[in-house]
Structure formats: C-alpha cells, structure tokens
Amino acid sequence: MEVGQNIFIKTQGNAARYSGSKIIETKLVKLGRKYFEVEALPRTKFEIETMQEKTDYSCDYIAYESKVAIEEEMEKAELEIEI
C-alpha cells in the first residue's frame, strides 16, 4: 500500500442498514505503521492488518485494494444464501 493508491470502502453493519450497502472509491491519504486513513472518511482510521475500521464497537466500513475483491465477496455471500 502507498499514499495516493485507490482504495474501495464497503459499508456494513449500521452504515449499510441505514444508508444501503455502498461501495465508495477513494484515495489513501495517510499511511502509518498500524493504521491508514482515506480521503472520503477523514476521521476514520483503518487497521492495515485487517483492513477494517478501527473502533471499539462494530465496524461500519471495510477497506479493499480492488473492486474485484468486493464483488467476489458479495457473490460468495449470495451463493451461501442459496445453499
């Protein structure tokens, strides 16, 4: 990961419940040893190891390095429901 790279954010939990499941394309603006920040959510930190929002409660956002990874995960979830 490097500053300026495109990052894709998927809403989940309460964020998805109240505003619908969205995919947000944004840029990585700050990269530290443990956390990174994106342009679209300036007060939100993401853990590099898990790519999840840093929070004490349930996370509302998950970051991905490609949109294909999000689409594959969503397809997998749909197939699991069908089984």
C-alpha positions as CSV (number, residue, x, y, z in Angstrom):
1,M,0.0,0.0,0.0
2,E,1.1,3.5,-0.7
3,V,-0.2,7.1,-0.4
4,G,-2.3,8.1,-3.4
5,Q,-3.5,4.5,-4.1
6,N,-7.1,3.9,-4.9
7,I,-9.0,2.2,-2.0
8,F,-12.5,0.8,-2.1
9,I,-14.7,1.0,1.0
10,K,-17.7,-1.2,1.5
11,T,-20.4,-0.3,4.1
12,Q,-21.6,-2.9,6.5
13,G,-23.4,-3.1,9.8
14,N,-25.3,0.1,10.8
15,A,-23.9,2.1,7.9
16,A,-25.3,-0.4,5.4
17,R,-28.6,-0.8,7.3
18,Y,-29.4,2.9,7.3
19,S,-27.9,4.1,4.0
20,G,-27.8,0.9,2.0
21,S,-24.8,-1.2,1.0
22,K,-22.4,1.1,-0.9
23,I,-19.0,0.8,-2.4
24,I,-17.0,4.1,-2.1
25,E,-13.9,4.7,-4.2
26,T,-11.4,6.9,-2.5
27,K,-7.7,7.6,-2.2
28,L,-5.3,6.7,0.6
29,V,-4.1,9.9,2.2
30,K,-2.1,8.8,5.3
31,L,-0.2,5.6,5.9
32,G,1.3,4.7,9.3
33,R,2.7,1.5,10.9
34,K,-0.6,0.2,12.1
35,Y,-3.3,2.4,10.6
36,F,-4.2,4.2,7.4
37,E,-6.7,7.0,6.5
38,V,-8.7,7.7,3.3
39,E,-9.9,10.8,1.7
40,A,-13.7,10.0,1.8
41,L,-13.8,9.3,5.6
42,P,-11.3,11.8,7.1
43,R,-11.9,11.0,10.8
44,T,-11.9,7.2,10.3
45,K,-8.8,5.0,10.7
46,F,-8.4,1.6,9.2
47,E,-6.2,-1.2,10.5
48,I,-3.6,-2.3,7.9
49,E,-3.7,-5.9,9.1
50,T,-7.4,-6.5,8.9
51,M,-8.5,-3.6,6.6
52,Q,-11.4,-2.9,9.0
53,E,-12.4,0.4,10.6
54,K,-10.7,1.0,13.9
55,T,-13.5,1.1,16.5
56,D,-14.4,-0.1,20.0
57,Y,-17.7,-1.4,18.7
58,S,-18.9,-3.0,15.5
59,C,-17.1,-1.6,12.4
60,D,-19.2,0.1,9.7
61,Y,-16.6,0.0,6.9
62,I,-14.2,-2.5,5.4
63,A,-11.4,-1.4,3.0
64,Y,-10.3,-3.3,-0.1
65,E,-7.5,-2.7,-2.5
66,S,-9.6,-3.7,-5.5
67,K,-13.2,-3.6,-6.5
68,V,-13.0,-7.1,-7.8
69,A,-12.3,-8.4,-4.3
70,I,-15.6,-6.8,-3.1
71,E,-17.6,-8.2,-5.9
72,E,-16.2,-11.7,-5.3
73,E,-17.1,-11.5,-1.6
74,M,-20.6,-10.3,-2.4
75,E,-21.1,-13.2,-4.9
76,K,-19.8,-15.7,-2.4
77,A,-22.3,-14.4,0.2
78,E,-25.2,-14.7,-2.3
79,L,-24.1,-18.3,-3.2
80,E,-24.0,-19.2,0.5
81,I,-27.6,-17.9,1.0
82,E,-28.8,-20.2,-1.9
83,I,-27.3,-23.3,-0.3
